[in-house]
Amino acid sequence: MLSAHTIATVKSTIPLLESAGVAITDHFYQRMFRLNPELKNIFNMANQANGRQQFALFSAITAYAKNIDNLGVLSEVVERVAQKHTSFFIQPEHYDIVGHHLIETLRELAPDAFTPEVEQAWTEAYGALANIFINREGDLYKQTEQAPGGWLGQRKFTVLSKTPESSLVTSFVLSPVDGKPVIGYKPGQYLGIKVQPKHCEYAEMRQYSLSDKPNSSTYRISVKREQGEVNGLVSNHLHDSVEEGDVLDILPPAGDFFLQHQHLPTVLISAGVGLTPMMSMLEATVDSHPQTPIHFLHACENPEQHSFTQRVAELEKITPELNAYTWYANHAPEQDNVFSGLMSLAPMAQQLPLGSGNFYICGPTGFMSFIKNQLLDLGVKDAQIHYEVFGPHSDL
């Protein structure tokens, strides 16, 4: 337990952190990758290039400093980050490296303010936070390894099939090379994938949502082709270079965004490739709780970019409690329950289980914030709203 003096000392540095902003984390990552380049095999370098990782780390450091005497308020963030860390196979020694570079960054950027007293306080504070993550991640690794079909670290999987779902999204069905069963997962969770695209010096690790219900023998992910050489590095590699029969390194399912209370009315709301975890939730609910009322709301640019249209239509025909709605940004509606423009929930409020249902949102951060605000305005409680953010953690 941290002493009152340590807590007060860390809190006293909050103005310094806020005034420095992401300069701290820019310097930190540059320093760490220069001196420990092997960590480029773990960190998403695309998020380094676009600044998302730096912003996320700065936000996390500041939030920790502000709440160091009340860490309970950070429990959801800790769980989300710990889950993500397991999909990178983060180990205790990685925390030692990160802690060293964090302390040295503070020393180098604020030599006058970073007194021995401040250094001691931040060293203790970082150690306490690292132990929280190490312990939680250790528990998750143990649970996954010991579960039926579970494993630790990387496992070889063969690409059984590669199927286009739309103009931008392709599904990959993966089967373990060893032929043994695979651990189940909670619909909404993701897989960690490690590849090394051509001309890349380091391996790249990404997480892709599972897009089907668990079956104990295979996994399916559905990957959107992202634009650009940086942001689309891995997705383009999967689309262009990975074929049926190829072998990939896969880490076990993880994630804190998953389907809950399948017996309660469920509203699945997505945009773009955010549809993928919703398909897993939809397939699982229809399979195990077909009497559960489900509203399936999806937004995308046009029909050509709309994935799984045939499958959702099939499920709607055989599942009376399922109602699907679509919004196209650039396409005039040609049938019932298809709309043009932005997704607006107010006109259909009477059809939604505002007081009794669970609402799941996945898509671009701006879209999710837009939808969450609409739900709150309609009287949906914050506890009923669940969402998934692709990439570094951020709040809506």
C-alpha positions as CSV (number, residue, x, y, z in Angstrom):
1,M,0.0,0.0,0.0
2,L,1.3,3.4,-0.9
3,S,1.9,5.9,1.9
4,A,0.0,9.1,2.3
5,H,3.3,11.0,1.5
6,T,3.8,9.0,-1.7
7,I,0.3,9.7,-2.8
8,A,0.5,13.4,-2.1
9,T,3.8,13.6,-3.9
10,V,2.5,12.0,-7.0
11,K,-0.6,14.2,-7.0
12,S,1.6,17.2,-6.7
13,T,3.0,16.4,-10.2
14,I,-0.3,16.5,-12.0
15,P,0.1,20.1,-13.1
16,L,3.5,19.2,-14.5
17,L,2.0,16.2,-16.4
18,E,-0.9,18.3,-17.8
19,S,1.4,21.1,-18.9
20,A,3.8,18.7,-20.7
21,G,1.0,16.8,-22.4
22,V,1.9,14.1,-24.9
23,A,5.4,15.4,-25.1
24,I,6.1,13.1,-22.2
25,T,4.8,10.0,-24.0
26,D,6.4,11.0,-27.3
27,H,9.8,11.2,-25.6
28,F,9.1,8.0,-23.7
29,Y,8.3,5.9,-26.8
30,Q,11.2,7.4,-28.8
31,R,13.6,6.6,-25.9
32,M,12.2,3.1,-25.3
33,F,12.3,2.0,-29.0
34,R,15.8,3.4,-29.4
35,L,17.2,1.5,-26.5
36,N,14.9,-1.6,-26.5
37,P,14.0,-2.0,-30.2
38,E,12.8,-5.6,-29.6
39,L,9.6,-4.1,-28.2
40,K,8.7,-3.1,-31.7
41,N,7.7,-6.7,-32.1
42,I,4.9,-6.1,-29.5
43,F,3.7,-2.5,-29.9
44,N,1.4,-1.5,-32.7
45,M,3.6,0.8,-34.7
46,A,0.7,2.2,-36.7
47,N,-0.7,3.6,-33.5
48,Q,2.7,5.2,-32.9
49,A,2.6,6.9,-36.3
50,N,-1.0,8.3,-35.8
51,G,-0.4,9.4,-32.2
52,R,-3.2,7.3,-30.7
53,Q,-0.9,5.3,-28.5
54,Q,0.9,8.4,-27.2
55,F,-2.4,10.0,-26.3
56,A,-3.8,6.9,-24.7
57,L,-0.7,6.5,-22.5
58,F,-0.6,10.1,-21.5
59,S,-4.3,9.9,-20.5
60,A,-3.6,6.7,-18.5
61,I,-0.7,8.3,-16.6
62,T,-2.7,11.4,-15.8
63,A,-5.7,9.4,-14.7
64,Y,-3.6,7.2,-12.5
65,A,-2.0,10.2,-10.8
66,K,-5.4,11.8,-10.2
67,N,-7.0,8.7,-8.8
68,I,-4.0,7.1,-7.1
69,D,-5.9,7.3,-3.7
70,N,-9.0,5.7,-5.2
71,L,-8.0,3.2,-7.8
72,G,-11.5,1.6,-7.7
73,V,-12.7,4.1,-10.3
74,L,-10.1,2.8,-12.7
75,S,-11.1,-0.9,-12.4
76,E,-12.9,-1.0,-15.7
77,V,-9.9,0.5,-17.5
78,V,-7.5,-1.8,-15.7
79,E,-9.6,-4.8,-16.9
80,R,-9.8,-3.6,-20.4
81,V,-6.0,-3.0,-20.6
82,A,-5.2,-6.3,-18.9
83,Q,-7.3,-8.2,-21.4
84,K,-5.6,-6.4,-24.3
85,H,-2.2,-7.1,-22.8
86,T,-2.8,-10.8,-22.8
87,S,-3.4,-10.7,-26.5
88,F,0.1,-9.3,-26.9
89,F,1.5,-11.9,-24.3
90,I,2.8,-9.1,-22.1
91,Q,5.1,-10.5,-19.4
92,P,6.4,-9.1,-16.0
93,E,9.8,-8.2,-17.5
94,H,8.1,-5.8,-20.0
95,Y,6.8,-3.8,-17.0
96,D,10.4,-3.4,-15.7
97,I,11.5,-2.0,-19.1
98,V,8.5,0.4,-19.4
99,G,9.0,1.6,-15.8
100,H,12.6,2.3,-16.3
101,H,12.0,4.4,-19.4
102,L,9.1,6.2,-17.8
103,I,11.2,7.3,-14.8
104,E,14.1,8.3,-17.1
105,T,11.7,10.3,-19.3
106,L,10.4,12.3,-16.4
107,R,14.0,12.9,-15.2
108,E,15.1,14.0,-18.7
109,L,12.1,16.3,-19.4
110,A,11.8,17.9,-16.0
111,P,15.2,17.7,-14.3
112,D,14.4,20.5,-11.8
113,A,11.0,19.2,-10.7
114,F,12.0,15.6,-10.7
115,T,13.7,15.6,-7.3
116,P,14.8,12.5,-5.5
117,E,11.6,12.7,-3.5
118,V,9.5,12.8,-6.7
119,E,11.5,10.0,-8.3
120,Q,11.0,7.8,-5.2
121,A,7.2,8.5,-5.2
122,W,6.8,7.7,-8.9
123,T,8.9,4.6,-8.7
124,E,6.7,3.3,-5.9
125,A,3.5,4.3,-7.6
126,Y,4.5,2.7,-10.9
127,G,5.5,-0.4,-9.1
128,A,2.1,-0.6,-7.4
129,L,0.3,-0.2,-10.7
130,A,2.5,-2.7,-12.5
131,N,1.8,-5.3,-9.8
132,I,-2.0,-4.8,-10.3
133,F,-1.6,-5.5,-14.0
134,I,0.9,-8.4,-13.6
135,N,-1.4,-10.1,-11.1
136,R,-4.5,-9.7,-13.2
137,E,-2.8,-10.8,-16.4
138,G,-1.3,-13.8,-14.5
139,D,-4.7,-14.9,-13.5
140,L,-6.0,-14.5,-17.1
141,Y,-3.1,-16.5,-18.5
142,K,-3.7,-19.3,-16.0
143,Q,-7.4,-19.4,-16.6
144,T,-6.9,-19.6,-20.4
145,E,-4.2,-22.2,-20.3
146,Q,-6.1,-24.5,-17.9
147,A,-9.5,-24.2,-19.7
148,P,-10.5,-27.0,-22.1
149,G,-8.9,-26.2,-25.4
150,G,-6.8,-23.4,-23.9
151,W,-3.2,-22.6,-24.4
152,L,-0.5,-20.1,-23.3
153,G,1.2,-17.7,-25.8
154,Q,1.2,-18.4,-29.5
155,R,-0.4,-21.4,-31.2
156,K,-0.2,-22.3,-34.9
157,F,-3.5,-22.1,-36.9
158,T,-4.2,-23.0,-40.5
159,V,-6.4,-20.7,-42.7
160,L,-9.2,-23.1,-43.6
161,S,-11.1,-20.6,-45.7
162,K,-10.9,-17.0,-46.9
163,T,-14.3,-15.5,-47.9
164,P,-15.1,-12.0,-49.0
165,E,-18.1,-10.6,-47.0
166,S,-18.2,-7.2,-48.8
167,S,-16.0,-4.9,-50.9
168,L,-13.8,-4.2,-47.9
169,V,-14.2,-7.1,-45.4
170,T,-13.0,-10.7,-45.7
171,S,-13.5,-13.6,-43.3
172,F,-10.8,-16.1,-42.3
173,V,-11.7,-19.4,-40.7
174,L,-8.8,-20.7,-38.6
175,S,-8.1,-24.2,-37.4
176,P,-5.4,-25.3,-35.0
177,V,-2.5,-27.2,-36.7
178,D,-2.3,-29.7,-33.8
179,G,-5.9,-30.7,-34.5
180,K,-6.9,-30.4,-30.8
181,P,-10.0,-28.4,-29.6
182,V,-9.9,-24.7,-29.0
183,I,-11.0,-22.7,-26.0
184,G,-14.4,-21.2,-26.2
185,Y,-15.0,-17.4,-25.9
186,K,-17.6,-14.9,-25.0
187,P,-19.3,-13.4,-28.1
188,G,-17.8,-10.0,-28.6
189,Q,-14.2,-11.0,-27.7
190,Y,-11.2,-10.9,-30.1
191,L,-8.2,-12.9,-31.2
192,G,-4.6,-11.8,-31.1
193,I,-2.7,-12.4,-34.4
194,K,1.0,-12.1,-35.0
195,V,2.4,-11.8,-38.6
196,Q,5.4,-10.3,-40.3
197,P,4.4,-8.6,-43.5
198,K,6.8,-8.4,-46.4
199,H,9.5,-5.8,-46.0
200,C,8.8,-5.4,-42.3
201,E,11.8,-5.7,-40.0
202,Y,9.6,-6.5,-36.9
203,A,6.6,-8.7,-36.3
204,E,3.2,-7.0,-36.1
205,M,0.5,-8.0,-33.6
206,R,-3.2,-7.1,-34.0
207,Q,-6.5,-8.0,-32.5
208,Y,-9.5,-8.9,-34.6
209,S,-13.0,-9.5,-33.3
210,L,-14.4,-13.1,-33.6
211,S,-17.4,-13.0,-35.9
212,D,-19.2,-16.3,-35.3
213,K,-20.5,-18.2,-32.3
214,P,-18.0,-20.5,-30.5
215,N,-17.8,-24.1,-31.8
216,S,-14.7,-25.6,-30.0
217,S,-12.8,-26.4,-33.2
218,T,-12.3,-23.3,-35.3
219,Y,-12.3,-19.5,-35.1
220,R,-13.6,-16.9,-37.6
221,I,-12.4,-13.4,-37.8
222,S,-13.6,-10.8,-40.4
223,V,-11.0,-8.2,-41.4
224,K,-11.6,-4.8,-43.0
225,R,-9.0,-3.7,-45.5
226,E,-7.8,-0.4,-44.0
227,Q,-6.4,2.4,-46.2
228,G,-2.8,3.5,-46.1
229,E,0.6,1.8,-45.8
230,V,0.7,2.4,-42.0
231,N,-2.8,1.9,-40.7
232,G,-3.5,-0.8,-43.3
233,L,-0.2,-2.7,-42.9
234,V,-1.6,-5.9,-41.4
235,S,-5.1,-5.9,-42.9
236,N,-3.7,-5.5,-46.4
237,H,-1.2,-8.3,-45.7
238,L,-4.0,-10.6,-44.6
239,H,-6.1,-9.6,-47.7
240,D,-3.3,-9.7,-50.3
241,S,-0.8,-12.2,-49.0
242,V,-2.5,-14.7,-46.7
243,E,-4.2,-17.6,-48.5
244,E,-6.0,-20.8,-47.6
245,G,-3.6,-23.3,-46.2
246,D,-1.2,-20.7,-44.8
247,V,-0.3,-20.9,-41.1
248,L,-0.7,-18.0,-38.6
249,D,0.4,-17.4,-35.0
250,I,-2.7,-16.9,-32.9
251,L,-3.1,-15.9,-29.2
252,P,-6.1,-16.9,-27.2
253,P,-9.4,-15.0,-27.2
254,A,-9.5,-12.0,-24.9
255,G,-11.5,-8.8,-24.3
256,D,-13.8,-7.2,-21.8
257,F,-16.5,-6.4,-24.3
258,F,-18.9,-9.4,-24.6
259,L,-22.5,-10.4,-24.6
260,Q,-24.2,-10.5,-21.2
261,H,-27.6,-11.6,-19.9
262,Q,-28.7,-13.3,-23.2
263,H,-32.2,-13.7,-21.8
264,L,-32.7,-9.9,-21.7
265,P,-33.8,-7.9,-24.7
266,T,-30.6,-7.1,-26.8
267,V,-29.8,-4.2,-29.1
268,L,-26.8,-4.6,-31.3
269,I,-25.6,-1.3,-32.9
270,S,-22.7,-1.1,-35.2
271,A,-21.1,0.9,-38.0
272,G,-18.6,-0.4,-40.6
273,V,-16.4,-3.2,-39.5
274,G,-17.9,-2.8,-36.0
275,L,-20.4,-5.3,-37.3
276,T,-18.0,-8.2,-36.7
277,P,-18.4,-8.7,-32.9
278,M,-22.1,-8.1,-33.3
279,M,-22.4,-11.1,-35.7
280,S,-20.8,-13.2,-33.0
281,M,-23.4,-11.9,-30.4
282,L,-26.2,-12.4,-32.9
283,E,-25.3,-15.9,-33.9
284,A,-24.8,-17.0,-30.3
285,T,-28.1,-15.5,-29.1
286,V,-30.1,-17.0,-31.9
287,D,-28.5,-20.3,-31.3
288,S,-29.0,-20.5,-27.5
289,H,-31.8,-18.0,-26.7
290,P,-34.0,-17.7,-29.8
291,Q,-36.8,-16.2,-27.8
292,T,-34.7,-13.2,-26.8
293,P,-35.9,-10.0,-28.6
294,I,-33.0,-8.7,-30.7
295,H,-32.7,-5.4,-32.6
296,F,-29.8,-5.4,-35.0
297,L,-28.9,-1.9,-36.2
298,H,-26.1,-1.3,-38.6
299,A,-24.8,1.7,-40.5
300,C,-22.3,1.8,-43.4
301,E,-21.5,3.8,-46.6
302,N,-23.4,1.7,-49.1
303,P,-24.7,-1.8,-49.9
304,E,-21.3,-2.8,-51.4
305,Q,-19.6,-2.2,-48.0
306,H,-22.4,-4.0,-46.1
307,S,-21.1,-7.3,-44.7
308,F,-23.2,-10.4,-43.8
309,T,-26.4,-9.1,-45.4
310,Q,-27.4,-12.5,-46.6
311,R,-26.7,-14.2,-43.3
312,V,-28.6,-11.6,-41.3
313,A,-31.6,-11.9,-43.7
314,E,-31.5,-15.7,-43.2
315,L,-31.5,-15.4,-39.4
316,E,-34.3,-12.8,-39.6
317,K,-36.5,-15.2,-41.5
318,I,-36.1,-18.0,-39.0
319,T,-36.1,-15.9,-35.8
320,P,-39.3,-14.0,-35.2
321,E,-37.8,-12.0,-32.4
322,L,-35.0,-10.6,-34.6
323,N,-35.5,-7.2,-36.3
324,A,-32.8,-5.8,-38.5
325,Y,-32.4,-2.1,-39.5
326,T,-29.8,-0.6,-41.9
327,W,-28.6,3.0,-42.5
328,Y,-26.7,3.8,-45.7
329,A,-24.8,7.1,-45.8
330,N,-24.7,7.2,-49.6
331,H,-27.6,5.1,-50.9
332,A,-31.3,5.7,-51.2
333,P,-33.4,3.1,-49.3
334,E,-35.2,0.5,-51.4
335,Q,-36.9,-1.6,-48.8
336,D,-38.5,-1.5,-45.3
337,N,-36.2,-0.9,-42.4
338,V,-33.5,0.6,-44.6
339,F,-32.8,4.3,-44.2
340,S,-30.4,6.9,-45.6
341,G,-28.2,9.3,-43.7
342,L,-27.0,9.1,-40.1
343,M,-28.5,6.5,-37.7
344,S,-31.3,8.2,-35.7
345,L,-32.8,6.3,-32.8
346,A,-35.6,8.7,-31.7
347,P,-38.0,7.7,-34.5
348,M,-37.8,4.1,-33.5
349,A,-37.6,4.7,-29.7
350,Q,-41.0,3.0,-29.0
351,Q,-39.7,-0.2,-30.6
352,L,-36.5,-0.4,-28.5
353,P,-36.3,-1.9,-24.9
354,L,-35.1,1.4,-23.5
355,G,-35.7,0.4,-19.9
356,S,-35.0,-3.3,-19.9
357,G,-32.5,-4.1,-22.6
358,N,-28.7,-4.2,-23.0
359,F,-27.3,-2.0,-25.7
360,Y,-24.0,-2.9,-27.4
361,I,-22.1,-0.4,-29.6
362,C,-19.1,-1.0,-31.9
363,G,-17.7,1.2,-34.7
364,P,-15.7,4.4,-35.1
365,T,-15.3,6.3,-31.8
366,G,-17.3,9.3,-33.2
367,F,-20.2,7.0,-34.2
368,M,-20.3,5.3,-30.8
369,S,-20.3,8.6,-29.0
370,F,-23.1,9.8,-31.3
371,I,-25.1,6.7,-30.5
372,K,-24.4,6.7,-26.8
373,N,-25.6,10.3,-26.4
374,Q,-28.8,9.5,-28.3
375,L,-29.4,6.5,-25.9
376,L,-28.8,8.6,-22.8
377,D,-31.2,11.3,-24.2
378,L,-33.8,8.6,-24.6
379,G,-33.5,7.6,-21.0
380,V,-31.3,4.5,-21.3
381,K,-29.1,4.1,-18.2
382,D,-25.3,4.2,-18.6
383,A,-25.1,0.7,-17.1
384,Q,-27.1,-0.7,-20.0
385,I,-24.7,0.6,-22.6
386,H,-21.6,-1.4,-23.5
387,Y,-19.1,-0.6,-26.2
388,E,-15.8,-1.7,-27.8
389,V,-13.0,0.6,-28.9
390,F,-10.6,-0.7,-31.6
391,G,-7.0,0.2,-30.8
392,P,-5.8,2.0,-27.7
393,H,-8.4,2.6,-25.0
394,S,-10.4,5.8,-25.1
395,D,-13.7,6.9,-23.5
396,L,-16.8,8.0,-25.3
